[in-house]
């Protein structure tokens, strides 16, 4: 199965295979990037799989429903042990678990025939997976811009507190509410994908444009929060240094 949209022929086939590989690798890593808070990756993949199953049901693709529902069940069975609001998680996905979920939802996005219109068919999985796509795109851009990442290997290996869930946590709303906020955004995107049934390519593009605008506003807000957080940390460091200097002066006297 490949993402099919280019003309038939050698270069068309090569382009589709390359884009499919890019999609699968990208989504797999994007989901892995989101495994930074208890319950986030598992719950998000459960929601994504639910909406893949619902869109498949809309388009009478029973086989895709049968593929999506077991993943929903696996995530929901794991979630109570991984997402306990007032206690630490009992079990964790780890890289093997998060990359498995990422690969599986990426494969679901490629395998489904999501709409009759060709443009809508391509757009549906992009909208449903909008949160991990935005998070990976935003963090990659900011890391390259700041010089923290200069090669593909550095991009793969780099870890930091610059993901969407970290920025939400910096608002002092707590991990539980940060995860729930991302759940809500994912559900909104899933409902948007459901609304694309029997629509035209132009309407689908407008829906994507709406989502992009929302994410651009969110990205701007995240940059603002990051700068404020860094300013607060810098002030705390200055206060600590002044306190240490004062203690040393009193000791000398």
N, C-alpha and C positions, 0 to 999 in steps of 0.2 A: 504494500500500500504506500502511495506517495501523494503529496499535495499536487493535484493536477490542475494546471491552468495555462500552461504554455503550449504552443503549437506542436503537433507531432513531428518527430524527427530526432536526430542525434542530439543536437544542442538543447532542444526542448526537454528531452528525457534527462540529460545530464543536469540541466538547471533545476528540474523538479526533484531529482534525487538529492542534489546539493541543498536545496531549500528545505526538504524534508529532514535531512540530517541536522541542519542548523536549527530547525524547530524543535526536534526531539532533544538535542543536546542543550539548547537554550532553556526550554521549559523544565527539563530535569534539574538543571542547575538553579533555575529560578525558584523552584519548590524547595530545593535543598537550602537555599539562602534564607527562606522563611522559617526554617526550623530553629528559631532562636528563642521561642517562648513556649512554655508548656501548653499543649493543645492547639497551637496555631496551625501548624502544618497539617495535622491530622484532621482537624475540623474543617479547614479550608478545602482540603481534597475531598472530604465527604460532601460538602456543599457543591463543589464543582462537578462531582460525579452525579449527584442528584439532578443537576440541570442538564448535563449531557444526556442522562437517561430520559428526562422529560422532553427535551428537544427531539430525541430519537423516537419517542412515543408519538409526538406530534407528526412525525414524518413516516410513521408506520415501519420503523426499523427495529423489529423485535430483537434481532440478534444483538444490536448495540445496547438495547435495554438490558439484556441478559449479561452483557459484559460490564455495564456500569453498576448495576445493583450489587453484585458481590463485593465490589470495591467500597461501596457505601456501607455495606454490612461490616466489612473488615475494619473500616475506620471508626464506625460507631461502637464496635466491640472493644476497640483499643482506647477510645477517647476517655471513658470514665477513669481509667488508670493513669492517663497522661495529662488530664486537665482537671485538677482538683483545686478549686479557687482558694481554699484556706489551708491547703496542705501542699507539700512538695509532691511532684509526680512520682508514682510508684515505678513506672517504666518509661523508657524513652525510645524514640525512633532510631536515633543515631544516623550516621551517613547512609548506611545500607537501607534503612527504612525509608528515609526521606527521598533518596534517589530512586528507590523502587516506586514510590507513589508518584514522583515526578515523571518517570519514564512511562508509567501506566496512563496517567491523564494526558500526557503528550501523545501517546499512541491512540487514545480514544479520540482526540481532536483530529488526527489524521484519518482514521478509519471511517468516521461517520460521514454520511451523505446528508448534510444538515439542512439543505433547502434545495428547491428546484432552480432558483436563480444562482448563477455561478458566483457572483460577487458575494451574495449573502452566505453561500456555502463556505467561503473563505473567512468571512468576518465573524461568524457565530463562535467558533472556538477562541478567537482572539478576544472577543468581549467576555466570554465566560472566564477566561484565564487572565483577565485584565489586571488583577491585583499583582500576581507574581511577575507579569510582564512589565508593569510599571515599576515595581520595586527593583527589579534587575536593571532596567534601563536607567532609572534615576541614580541608583548607587554607582553604576558603572561610569556614568557621565561625571558625577561629582568626584569620583576617585581619580579619573583621568585628569580632570580639570585641576585638582589640587596636587597632582603629581605623585599620589600615593600608589598608583598603578601605572607601570610603563611597558608591560609585556603581557602576553596571554597567560603565561605561567603565573605571574604576579596576580593577575585577575582571578585565576582559579584558586590560588593559595590564600589570598587576602581575606582576613576576617576583621570585622570592626563593628562598632555600635552606630552604624549609619543607615540601617534599614528602616522601613516604614514603622515597624513595631517598636523599634528603639525610640524613634522620634515621638511616637504617641506616648510611650512610657515617660519620656522627658517632660511631658505636660503634667506629670504628677497625678495621672488618673489611675495608675496602678496597672499591673500586668493583665488582670482579669478583664477590665474594661477596655484595654487596648486590643486584646484578642477579640472581644465581642464587637468592637467597632469595625475591625477588619472583616469579621463574619458578615456584618450588616452590608458593607460595601460589596462583598462578593455576592450576596443574595440580590442586591440591587442590579448588579451586572447580569446575573443569571436571568432575572425577570426581563431585563432589556433584551436578552437573546431570545427568550420565549416570544416576545412581542414582534420579532422579525418574521414570524411565520406568514407566508403569502405576501410578503412585502417586496418592493423592488430594490435593485442594487443601490439606487440613489438614496432611498430612505435608510438603508443599512449604513451607507457611508455617513449620512447625517447623524445616525445613532453613534457611530464610532467617533465622529467629530465632537459630539456632546460629551462622550466619555473622556476624550483627550483633553477637552477644556477643563473638566472637573479635576482630572489628574494633574494638569498643569497648575491649577490653583492649589491643589494639595501639595505639589512639589515645592511651590513658592513658599507655602506656609511651613513646610518641613525645613527649608533652608533658613527661614526666619527663626524657627525654634532652635535650630542647631547653633546659629550665631548667638542667640540669647543664652543658651546653655553654656557655650564656650566663654561668654563674657562673665557669667556667674562663677564658673570654675576659676577664671583668671582672677577675679576679685577675691575669691576664697584663698587662692594661693598667695596673693599680696598680703591679705590679712594675717595668714599663717606666718609669712616671712617677717612682717612687722612685729608680730607677737614674739617670735623667736629672737629677733634683734633686741626687743625690750628686755627679755629675760636675760640675755647675755650681758646687756649694759648694767642691769641691776646686780648681776653676779660679779662684774668687775668692780663696781662701786663697793 
